[in-house]
Amino acid sequence: MGKIEKLLIFVIQNNDMFEFDQYLGFLAFLSILTIGFWLMIFLLTFVIPYWLIGAIRERIKYGKHRAIEETKK
């Protein structure tokens, strides 16, 4: 018998697959990983730019309002 045949027999005889609780843990890990990945994509592409643009707009409005108030005095 060659090495490949011995390896195949070993794999077939030692068919230690996940137990059910390990399988659920693996699925939970994959779910959390996927949720985290999509959350980061959402934050980096929508929430952070929205927050930055809003902050810049408010700063510009505040600067214009302050300039108008200073000219009135």
HTML snippet that shows the backbone in 3Dmol.js (N, CA, C, O; Angstrom):
<script src="https://3Dmol.org/build/3Dmol-min.js"></script>
<div id="view" style="width:600px;height:400px;position:relative"></div>
<script>
const pdb = `
ATOM      1  N   MET A   1       0.834  -1.179   0.000  1.00  0.00           N
ATOM      2  CA  MET A   1       0.000   0.000   0.000  1.00  0.00           C
ATOM      3  C   MET A   1       0.882   1.246   0.000  1.00  0.00           C
ATOM      4  O   MET A   1       1.923   1.313   0.652  1.00  0.00           O
ATOM      5  N   GLY A   2       0.406   2.232  -0.770  1.00  0.00           N
ATOM      6  CA  GLY A   2       1.159   3.474  -0.842  1.00  0.00           C
ATOM      7  C   GLY A   2       0.755   4.426   0.267  1.00  0.00           C
ATOM      8  O   GLY A   2      -0.149   4.153   1.057  1.00  0.00           O
ATOM      9  N   LYS A   3       1.445   5.544   0.302  1.00  0.00           N
ATOM     10  CA  LYS A   3       1.174   6.544   1.339  1.00  0.00           C
ATOM     11  C   LYS A   3      -0.229   7.124   1.214  1.00  0.00           C
ATOM     12  O   LYS A   3      -0.896   7.382   2.216  1.00  0.00           O
ATOM     13  N   ILE A   4      -0.669   7.326  -0.017  1.00  0.00           N
ATOM     14  CA  ILE A   4      -1.985   7.925  -0.215  1.00  0.00           C
ATOM     15  C   ILE A   4      -3.079   6.975   0.260  1.00  0.00           C
ATOM     16  O   ILE A   4      -4.046   7.407   0.887  1.00  0.00           O
ATOM     17  N   GLU A   5      -2.932   5.683  -0.035  1.00  0.00           N
ATOM     18  CA  GLU A   5      -3.936   4.714   0.405  1.00  0.00           C
ATOM     19  C   GLU A   5      -3.990   4.648   1.929  1.00  0.00           C
ATOM     20  O   GLU A   5      -5.074   4.581   2.508  1.00  0.00           O
ATOM     21  N   LYS A   6      -2.827   4.667   2.583  1.00  0.00           N
ATOM     22  CA  LYS A   6      -2.781   4.635   4.046  1.00  0.00           C
ATOM     23  C   LYS A   6      -3.441   5.889   4.633  1.00  0.00           C
ATOM     24  O   LYS A   6      -4.162   5.815   5.628  1.00  0.00           O
ATOM     25  N   LEU A   7      -3.187   7.024   4.010  1.00  0.00           N
ATOM     26  CA  LEU A   7      -3.790   8.265   4.479  1.00  0.00           C
ATOM     27  C   LEU A   7      -5.308   8.226   4.328  1.00  0.00           C
ATOM     28  O   LEU A   7      -6.035   8.643   5.230  1.00  0.00           O
ATOM     29  N   LEU A   8      -5.789   7.726   3.187  1.00  0.00           N
ATOM     30  CA  LEU A   8      -7.230   7.637   2.976  1.00  0.00           C
ATOM     31  C   LEU A   8      -7.885   6.698   3.982  1.00  0.00           C
ATOM     32  O   LEU A   8      -8.963   6.996   4.497  1.00  0.00           O
ATOM     33  N   ILE A   9      -7.246   5.574   4.266  1.00  0.00           N
ATOM     34  CA  ILE A   9      -7.795   4.633   5.244  1.00  0.00           C
ATOM     35  C   ILE A   9      -7.817   5.275   6.627  1.00  0.00           C
ATOM     36  O   ILE A   9      -8.778   5.097   7.375  1.00  0.00           O
ATOM     37  N   PHE A  10      -6.767   6.019   6.974  1.00  0.00           N
ATOM     38  CA  PHE A  10      -6.724   6.699   8.264  1.00  0.00           C
ATOM     39  C   PHE A  10      -7.847   7.724   8.384  1.00  0.00           C
ATOM     40  O   PHE A  10      -8.500   7.818   9.423  1.00  0.00           O
ATOM     41  N   VAL A  11      -8.066   8.487   7.325  1.00  0.00           N
ATOM     42  CA  VAL A  11      -9.104   9.508   7.345  1.00  0.00           C
ATOM     43  C   VAL A  11     -10.477   8.866   7.447  1.00  0.00           C
ATOM     44  O   VAL A  11     -11.329   9.355   8.189  1.00  0.00           O
ATOM     45  N   ILE A  12     -10.707   7.786   6.723  1.00  0.00           N
ATOM     46  CA  ILE A  12     -12.006   7.122   6.750  1.00  0.00           C
ATOM     47  C   ILE A  12     -12.257   6.476   8.112  1.00  0.00           C
ATOM     48  O   ILE A  12     -13.371   6.550   8.632  1.00  0.00           O
ATOM     49  N   GLN A  13     -11.238   5.846   8.695  1.00  0.00           N
ATOM     50  CA  GLN A  13     -11.423   5.184   9.980  1.00  0.00           C
ATOM     51  C   GLN A  13     -11.573   6.182  11.121  1.00  0.00           C
ATOM     52  O   GLN A  13     -12.337   5.947  12.058  1.00  0.00           O
ATOM     53  N   ASN A  14     -10.859   7.278  11.048  1.00  0.00           N
ATOM     54  CA  ASN A  14     -10.925   8.301  12.106  1.00  0.00           C
ATOM     55  C   ASN A  14     -11.810   9.454  11.642  1.00  0.00           C
ATOM     56  O   ASN A  14     -11.341  10.581  11.484  1.00  0.00           O
ATOM     57  N   ASN A  15     -13.063   9.170  11.429  1.00  0.00           N
ATOM     58  CA  ASN A  15     -13.993  10.171  10.935  1.00  0.00           C
ATOM     59  C   ASN A  15     -14.552  10.970  12.111  1.00  0.00           C
ATOM     60  O   ASN A  15     -15.725  10.851  12.462  1.00  0.00           O
ATOM     61  N   ASP A  16     -13.696  11.774  12.701  1.00  0.00           N
ATOM     62  CA  ASP A  16     -14.089  12.601  13.842  1.00  0.00           C
ATOM     63  C   ASP A  16     -14.575  13.947  13.321  1.00  0.00           C
ATOM     64  O   ASP A  16     -13.790  14.878  13.144  1.00  0.00           O
ATOM     65  N   MET A  17     -15.855  14.034  13.084  1.00  0.00           N
ATOM     66  CA  MET A  17     -16.433  15.286  12.617  1.00  0.00           C
ATOM     67  C   MET A  17     -16.806  16.136  13.837  1.00  0.00           C
ATOM     68  O   MET A  17     -16.652  15.708  14.981  1.00  0.00           O
ATOM     69  N   PHE A  18     -17.296  17.342  13.566  1.00  0.00           N
ATOM     70  CA  PHE A  18     -17.756  18.201  14.649  1.00  0.00           C
ATOM     71  C   PHE A  18     -18.897  17.531  15.403  1.00  0.00           C
ATOM     72  O   PHE A  18     -19.738  16.850  14.816  1.00  0.00           O
ATOM     73  N   GLU A  19     -18.905  17.737  16.703  1.00  0.00           N
ATOM     74  CA  GLU A  19     -20.105  17.392  17.452  1.00  0.00           C
ATOM     75  C   GLU A  19     -21.084  18.550  17.290  1.00  0.00           C
ATOM     76  O   GLU A  19     -20.719  19.619  16.800  1.00  0.00           O
ATOM     77  N   PHE A  20     -22.329  18.331  17.704  1.00  0.00           N
ATOM     78  CA  PHE A  20     -23.354  19.334  17.431  1.00  0.00           C
ATOM     79  C   PHE A  20     -23.048  20.663  18.107  1.00  0.00           C
ATOM     80  O   PHE A  20     -23.247  21.714  17.497  1.00  0.00           O
ATOM     81  N   ASP A  21     -22.567  20.651  19.352  1.00  0.00           N
ATOM     82  CA  ASP A  21     -22.279  21.914  20.037  1.00  0.00           C
ATOM     83  C   ASP A  21     -21.088  22.631  19.404  1.00  0.00           C
ATOM     84  O   ASP A  21     -21.050  23.861  19.374  1.00  0.00           O
ATOM     85  N   GLN A  22     -20.123  21.876  18.903  1.00  0.00           N
ATOM     86  CA  GLN A  22     -18.999  22.505  18.199  1.00  0.00           C
ATOM     87  C   GLN A  22     -19.471  23.136  16.895  1.00  0.00           C
ATOM     88  O   GLN A  22     -19.014  24.213  16.510  1.00  0.00           O
ATOM     89  N   TYR A  23     -20.386  22.456  16.226  1.00  0.00           N
ATOM     90  CA  TYR A  23     -20.947  22.978  14.984  1.00  0.00           C
ATOM     91  C   TYR A  23     -21.702  24.277  15.254  1.00  0.00           C
ATOM     92  O   TYR A  23     -21.577  25.234  14.490  1.00  0.00           O
ATOM     93  N   LEU A  24     -22.483  24.320  16.334  1.00  0.00           N
ATOM     94  CA  LEU A  24     -23.206  25.548  16.674  1.00  0.00           C
ATOM     95  C   LEU A  24     -22.237  26.676  17.039  1.00  0.00           C
ATOM     96  O   LEU A  24     -22.464  27.832  16.681  1.00  0.00           O
ATOM     97  N   GLY A  25     -21.171  26.343  17.743  1.00  0.00           N
ATOM     98  CA  GLY A  25     -20.165  27.349  18.074  1.00  0.00           C
ATOM     99  C   GLY A  25     -19.490  27.899  16.830  1.00  0.00           C
ATOM    100  O   GLY A  25     -19.240  29.100  16.725  1.00  0.00           O
ATOM    101  N   PHE A  26     -19.199  27.010  15.888  1.00  0.00           N
ATOM    102  CA  PHE A  26     -18.588  27.443  14.631  1.00  0.00           C
ATOM    103  C   PHE A  26     -19.535  28.353  13.859  1.00  0.00           C
ATOM    104  O   PHE A  26     -19.109  29.370  13.312  1.00  0.00           O
ATOM    105  N   LEU A  27     -20.818  27.995  13.811  1.00  0.00           N
ATOM    106  CA  LEU A  27     -21.799  28.847  13.129  1.00  0.00           C
ATOM    107  C   LEU A  27     -21.950  30.193  13.829  1.00  0.00           C
ATOM    108  O   LEU A  27     -22.090  31.223  13.170  1.00  0.00           O
ATOM    109  N   ALA A  28     -21.923  30.190  15.159  1.00  0.00           N
ATOM    110  CA  ALA A  28     -21.998  31.452  15.899  1.00  0.00           C
ATOM    111  C   ALA A  28     -20.783  32.327  15.598  1.00  0.00           C
ATOM    112  O   ALA A  28     -20.916  33.535  15.404  1.00  0.00           O
ATOM    113  N   PHE A  29     -19.611  31.718  15.559  1.00  0.00           N
ATOM    114  CA  PHE A  29     -18.390  32.458  15.231  1.00  0.00           C
ATOM    115  C   PHE A  29     -18.476  33.070  13.839  1.00  0.00           C
ATOM    116  O   PHE A  29     -18.153  34.244  13.657  1.00  0.00           O
ATOM    117  N   LEU A  30     -18.907  32.288  12.861  1.00  0.00           N
ATOM    118  CA  LEU A  30     -19.026  32.808  11.501  1.00  0.00           C
ATOM    119  C   LEU A  30     -20.067  33.922  11.423  1.00  0.00           C
ATOM    120  O   LEU A  30     -19.876  34.902  10.704  1.00  0.00           O
ATOM    121  N   SER A  31     -21.163  33.775  12.159  1.00  0.00           N
ATOM    122  CA  SER A  31     -22.205  34.805  12.151  1.00  0.00           C
ATOM    123  C   SER A  31     -21.679  36.110  12.736  1.00  0.00           C
ATOM    124  O   SER A  31     -21.887  37.177  12.159  1.00  0.00           O
ATOM    125  N   ILE A  32     -21.005  36.033  13.868  1.00  0.00           N
ATOM    126  CA  ILE A  32     -20.464  37.235  14.507  1.00  0.00           C
ATOM    127  C   ILE A  32     -19.410  37.888  13.621  1.00  0.00           C
ATOM    128  O   ILE A  32     -19.366  39.112  13.497  1.00  0.00           O
ATOM    129  N   LEU A  33     -18.570  37.076  13.013  1.00  0.00           N
ATOM    130  CA  LEU A  33     -17.543  37.598  12.110  1.00  0.00           C
ATOM    131  C   LEU A  33     -18.182  38.311  10.924  1.00  0.00           C
ATOM    132  O   LEU A  33     -17.745  39.398  10.545  1.00  0.00           O
ATOM    133  N   THR A  34     -19.205  37.711  10.341  1.00  0.00           N
ATOM    134  CA  THR A  34     -19.869  38.316   9.188  1.00  0.00           C
ATOM    135  C   THR A  34     -20.593  39.595   9.569  1.00  0.00           C
ATOM    136  O   THR A  34     -20.529  40.587   8.842  1.00  0.00           O
ATOM    137  N   ILE A  35     -21.284  39.580  10.706  1.00  0.00           N
ATOM    138  CA  ILE A  35     -21.980  40.785  11.162  1.00  0.00           C
ATOM    139  C   ILE A  35     -20.975  41.910  11.409  1.00  0.00           C
ATOM    140  O   ILE A  35     -21.225  43.058  11.041  1.00  0.00           O
ATOM    141  N   GLY A  36     -19.849  41.587  12.028  1.00  0.00           N
ATOM    142  CA  GLY A  36     -18.824  42.593  12.278  1.00  0.00           C
ATOM    143  C   GLY A  36     -18.250  43.165  10.993  1.00  0.00           C
ATOM    144  O   GLY A  36     -18.005  44.367  10.894  1.00  0.00           O
ATOM    145  N   PHE A  37     -18.036  42.298  10.011  1.00  0.00           N
ATOM    146  CA  PHE A  37     -17.496  42.757   8.725  1.00  0.00           C
ATOM    147  C   PHE A  37     -18.463  43.735   8.060  1.00  0.00           C
ATOM    148  O   PHE A  37     -18.052  44.812   7.628  1.00  0.00           O
ATOM    149  N   TRP A  38     -19.734  43.373   7.975  1.00  0.00           N
ATOM    150  CA  TRP A  38     -20.693  44.246   7.305  1.00  0.00           C
ATOM    151  C   TRP A  38     -20.951  45.513   8.109  1.00  0.00           C
ATOM    152  O   TRP A  38     -21.224  46.564   7.530  1.00  0.00           O
ATOM    153  N   LEU A  39     -20.868  45.428   9.432  1.00  0.00           N
ATOM    154  CA  LEU A  39     -21.013  46.623  10.250  1.00  0.00           C
ATOM    155  C   LEU A  39     -19.877  47.604   9.975  1.00  0.00           C
ATOM    156  O   LEU A  39     -20.113  48.808   9.871  1.00  0.00           O
ATOM    157  N   MET A  40     -18.656  47.109   9.857  1.00  0.00           N
ATOM    158  CA  MET A  40     -17.529  47.986   9.552  1.00  0.00           C
ATOM    159  C   MET A  40     -17.675  48.610   8.171  1.00  0.00           C
ATOM    160  O   MET A  40     -17.379  49.791   7.993  1.00  0.00           O
ATOM    161  N   ILE A  41     -18.128  47.831   7.192  1.00  0.00           N
ATOM    162  CA  ILE A  41     -18.346  48.378   5.853  1.00  0.00           C
ATOM    163  C   ILE A  41     -19.398  49.486   5.918  1.00  0.00           C
ATOM    164  O   ILE A  41     -19.213  50.551   5.329  1.00  0.00           O
ATOM    165  N   PHE A  42     -20.498  49.238   6.630  1.00  0.00           N
ATOM    166  CA  PHE A  42     -21.565  50.237   6.763  1.00  0.00           C
ATOM    167  C   PHE A  42     -21.048  51.497   7.439  1.00  0.00           C
ATOM    168  O   PHE A  42     -21.329  52.605   6.981  1.00  0.00           O
ATOM    169  N   LEU A  43     -20.298  51.343   8.520  1.00  0.00           N
ATOM    170  CA  LEU A  43     -19.791  52.507   9.239  1.00  0.00           C
ATOM    171  C   LEU A  43     -18.819  53.317   8.387  1.00  0.00           C
ATOM    172  O   LEU A  43     -18.877  54.547   8.368  1.00  0.00           O
ATOM    173  N   LEU A  44     -17.933  52.628   7.688  1.00  0.00           N
ATOM    174  CA  LEU A  44     -16.912  53.337   6.916  1.00  0.00           C
ATOM    175  C   LEU A  44     -17.464  53.990   5.657  1.00  0.00           C
ATOM    176  O   LEU A  44     -16.903  54.978   5.183  1.00  0.00           O
ATOM    177  N   THR A  45     -18.549  53.459   5.107  1.00  0.00           N
ATOM    178  CA  THR A  45     -19.052  54.010   3.853  1.00  0.00           C
ATOM    179  C   THR A  45     -20.242  54.945   4.029  1.00  0.00           C
ATOM    180  O   THR A  45     -20.522  55.742   3.134  1.00  0.00           O
ATOM    181  N   PHE A  46     -20.948  54.873   5.149  1.00  0.00           N
ATOM    182  CA  PHE A  46     -22.138  55.713   5.305  1.00  0.00           C
ATOM    183  C   PHE A  46     -22.094  56.569   6.563  1.00  0.00           C
ATOM    184  O   PHE A  46     -22.201  57.792   6.473  1.00  0.00           O
ATOM    185  N   VAL A  47     -21.944  55.971   7.704  1.00  0.00           N
ATOM    186  CA  VAL A  47     -22.116  56.693   8.969  1.00  0.00           C
ATOM    187  C   VAL A  47     -21.009  57.718   9.186  1.00  0.00           C
ATOM    188  O   VAL A  47     -21.300  58.873   9.498  1.00  0.00           O
ATOM    189  N   ILE A  48     -19.770  57.330   9.030  1.00  0.00           N
ATOM    190  CA  ILE A  48     -18.669  58.266   9.289  1.00  0.00           C
ATOM    191  C   ILE A  48     -18.655  59.419   8.288  1.00  0.00           C
ATOM    192  O   ILE A  48     -18.499  60.565   8.709  1.00  0.00           O
ATOM    193  N   PRO A  49     -18.811  59.172   6.965  1.00  0.00           N
ATOM    194  CA  PRO A  49     -18.896  60.332   6.058  1.00  0.00           C
ATOM    195  C   PRO A  49     -20.094  61.235   6.344  1.00  0.00           C
ATOM    196  O   PRO A  49     -19.986  62.457   6.239  1.00  0.00           O
ATOM    197  N   TYR A  50     -21.236  60.645   6.704  1.00  0.00           N
ATOM    198  CA  TYR A  50     -22.430  61.435   7.044  1.00  0.00           C
ATOM    199  C   TYR A  50     -22.152  62.326   8.254  1.00  0.00           C
ATOM    200  O   TYR A  50     -22.525  63.498   8.272  1.00  0.00           O
ATOM    201  N   TRP A  51     -21.501  61.763   9.252  1.00  0.00           N
ATOM    202  CA  TRP A  51     -21.167  62.523  10.452  1.00  0.00           C
ATOM    203  C   TRP A  51     -20.174  63.647  10.129  1.00  0.00           C
ATOM    204  O   TRP A  51     -20.339  64.771  10.604  1.00  0.00           O
ATOM    205  N   LEU A  52     -19.156  63.355   9.334  1.00  0.00           N
ATOM    206  CA  LEU A  52     -18.154  64.367   8.998  1.00  0.00           C
ATOM    207  C   LEU A  52     -18.755  65.498   8.173  1.00  0.00           C
ATOM    208  O   LEU A  52     -18.477  66.669   8.434  1.00  0.00           O
ATOM    209  N   ILE A  53     -19.575  65.160   7.180  1.00  0.00           N
ATOM    210  CA  ILE A  53     -20.193  66.195   6.348  1.00  0.00           C
ATOM    211  C   ILE A  53     -21.115  67.068   7.193  1.00  0.00           C
ATOM    212  O   ILE A  53     -21.128  68.289   7.039  1.00  0.00           O
ATOM    213  N   GLY A  54     -21.893  66.443   8.090  1.00  0.00           N
ATOM    214  CA  GLY A  54     -22.766  67.222   8.972  1.00  0.00           C
ATOM    215  C   GLY A  54     -21.980  68.142   9.890  1.00  0.00           C
ATOM    216  O   GLY A  54     -22.378  69.285  10.118  1.00  0.00           O
ATOM    217  N   ALA A  55     -20.863  67.650  10.419  1.00  0.00           N
ATOM    218  CA  ALA A  55     -20.042  68.482  11.306  1.00  0.00           C
ATOM    219  C   ALA A  55     -19.434  69.654  10.547  1.00  0.00           C
ATOM    220  O   ALA A  55     -19.360  70.763  11.076  1.00  0.00           O
ATOM    221  N   ILE A  56     -19.001  69.422   9.322  1.00  0.00           N
ATOM    222  CA  ILE A  56     -18.422  70.506   8.512  1.00  0.00           C
ATOM    223  C   ILE A  56     -19.491  71.546   8.176  1.00  0.00           C
ATOM    224  O   ILE A  56     -19.233  72.748   8.242  1.00  0.00           O
ATOM    225  N   ARG A  57     -20.699  71.081   7.814  1.00  0.00           N
ATOM    226  CA  ARG A  57     -21.787  72.019   7.522  1.00  0.00           C
ATOM    227  C   ARG A  57     -22.125  72.879   8.737  1.00  0.00           C
ATOM    228  O   ARG A  57     -22.315  74.089   8.615  1.00  0.00           O
ATOM    229  N   GLU A  58     -22.198  72.253   9.904  1.00  0.00           N
ATOM    230  CA  GLU A  58     -22.501  73.009  11.119  1.00  0.00           C
ATOM    231  C   GLU A  58     -21.404  74.018  11.430  1.00  0.00           C
ATOM    232  O   GLU A  58     -21.692  75.134  11.863  1.00  0.00           O
ATOM    233  N   ARG A  59     -20.165  73.639  11.215  1.00  0.00           N
ATOM    234  CA  ARG A  59     -19.055  74.565  11.475  1.00  0.00           C
ATOM    235  C   ARG A  59     -19.133  75.766  10.532  1.00  0.00           C
ATOM    236  O   ARG A  59     -18.883  76.900  10.940  1.00  0.00           O
ATOM    237  N   ILE A  60     -19.484  75.507   9.257  1.00  0.00           N
ATOM    238  CA  ILE A  60     -19.613  76.601   8.298  1.00  0.00           C
ATOM    239  C   ILE A  60     -20.771  77.516   8.687  1.00  0.00           C
ATOM    240  O   ILE A  60     -20.628  78.738   8.648  1.00  0.00           O
ATOM    241  N   LYS A  61     -21.918  76.940   9.062  1.00  0.00           N
ATOM    242  CA  LYS A  61     -23.067  77.755   9.484  1.00  0.00           C
ATOM    243  C   LYS A  61     -22.724  78.590  10.719  1.00  0.00           C
ATOM    244  O   LYS A  61     -23.087  79.762  10.810  1.00  0.00           O
ATOM    245  N   TYR A  62     -22.021  77.968  11.664  1.00  0.00           N
ATOM    246  CA  TYR A  62     -21.646  78.687  12.882  1.00  0.00           C
ATOM    247  C   TYR A  62     -20.700  79.835  12.547  1.00  0.00           C
ATOM    248  O   TYR A  62     -20.821  80.926  13.106  1.00  0.00           O
ATOM    249  N   GLY A  63     -19.763  79.593  11.639  1.00  0.00           N
ATOM    250  CA  GLY A  63     -18.831  80.654  11.251  1.00  0.00           C
ATOM    251  C   GLY A  63     -19.538  81.810  10.575  1.00  0.00           C
ATOM    252  O   GLY A  63     -19.228  82.970  10.848  1.00  0.00           O
ATOM    253  N   LYS A  64     -20.499  81.509   9.683  1.00  0.00           N
ATOM    254  CA  LYS A  64     -21.252  82.574   9.015  1.00  0.00           C
ATOM    255  C   LYS A  64     -22.097  83.354  10.022  1.00  0.00           C
ATOM    256  O   LYS A  64     -22.158  84.583   9.976  1.00  0.00           O
ATOM    257  N   HIS A  65     -22.743  82.631  10.928  1.00  0.00           N
ATOM    258  CA  HIS A  65     -23.591  83.290  11.933  1.00  0.00           C
ATOM    259  C   HIS A  65     -22.740  84.178  12.848  1.00  0.00           C
ATOM    260  O   HIS A  65     -23.150  85.282  13.206  1.00  0.00           O
ATOM    261  N   ARG A  66     -21.572  83.695  13.214  1.00  0.00           N
ATOM    262  CA  ARG A  66     -20.694  84.499  14.077  1.00  0.00           C
ATOM    263  C   ARG A  66     -20.201  85.747  13.344  1.00  0.00           C
ATOM    264  O   ARG A  66     -20.080  86.814  13.946  1.00  0.00           O
ATOM    265  N   ALA A  67     -19.919  85.615  12.055  1.00  0.00           N
ATOM    266  CA  ALA A  67     -19.471  86.775  11.281  1.00  0.00           C
ATOM    267  C   ALA A  67     -20.587  87.804  11.173  1.00  0.00           C
ATOM    268  O   ALA A  67     -20.328  89.004  11.260  1.00  0.00           O
ATOM    269  N   ILE A  68     -21.814  87.358  10.988  1.00  0.00           N
ATOM    270  CA  ILE A  68     -22.960  88.282  10.912  1.00  0.00           C
ATOM    271  C   ILE A  68     -23.154  88.989  12.257  1.00  0.00           C
ATOM    272  O   ILE A  68     -23.407  90.194  12.287  1.00  0.00           O
ATOM    273  N   GLU A  69     -23.040  88.270  13.342  1.00  0.00           N
ATOM    274  CA  GLU A  69     -23.197  88.868  14.678  1.00  0.00           C
ATOM    275  C   GLU A  69     -22.093  89.877  14.966  1.00  0.00           C
ATOM    276  O   GLU A  69     -22.344  90.901  15.602  1.00  0.00           O
ATOM    277  N   GLU A  70     -20.875  89.602  14.506  1.00  0.00           N
ATOM    278  CA  GLU A  70     -19.778  90.547  14.743  1.00  0.00           C
ATOM    279  C   GLU A  70     -19.958  91.828  13.935  1.00  0.00           C
ATOM    280  O   GLU A  70     -19.601  92.912  14.396  1.00  0.00           O
ATOM    281  N   THR A  71     -20.516  91.702  12.722  1.00  0.00           N
ATOM    282  CA  THR A  71     -20.721  92.920  11.924  1.00  0.00           C
ATOM    283  C   THR A  71     -21.860  93.772  12.486  1.00  0.00           C
ATOM    284  O   THR A  71     -21.870  94.985  12.278  1.00  0.00           O
ATOM    285  N   LYS A  72     -22.815  93.173  13.189  1.00  0.00           N
ATOM    286  CA  LYS A  72     -23.906  93.935  13.796  1.00  0.00           C
ATOM    287  C   LYS A  72     -23.440  94.767  14.970  1.00  0.00           C
ATOM    288  O   LYS A  72     -24.031  95.809  15.253  1.00  0.00           O
ATOM    289  N   LYS A  73     -22.394  94.337  15.664  1.00  0.00           N
ATOM    290  CA  LYS A  73     -21.925  95.049  16.867  1.00  0.00           C
ATOM    291  C   LYS A  73     -21.185  96.308  16.537  1.00  0.00           C
ATOM    292  O   LYS A  73     -20.731  97.011  17.440  1.00  0.00           O
TER     293      LYS A  73
END
`;
const viewer = $3Dmol.createViewer("view");
viewer.addModel(pdb, "pdb");
viewer.setStyle({}, {cartoon: {color: "spectrum"}});
viewer.zoomTo();
viewer.render();
</script>
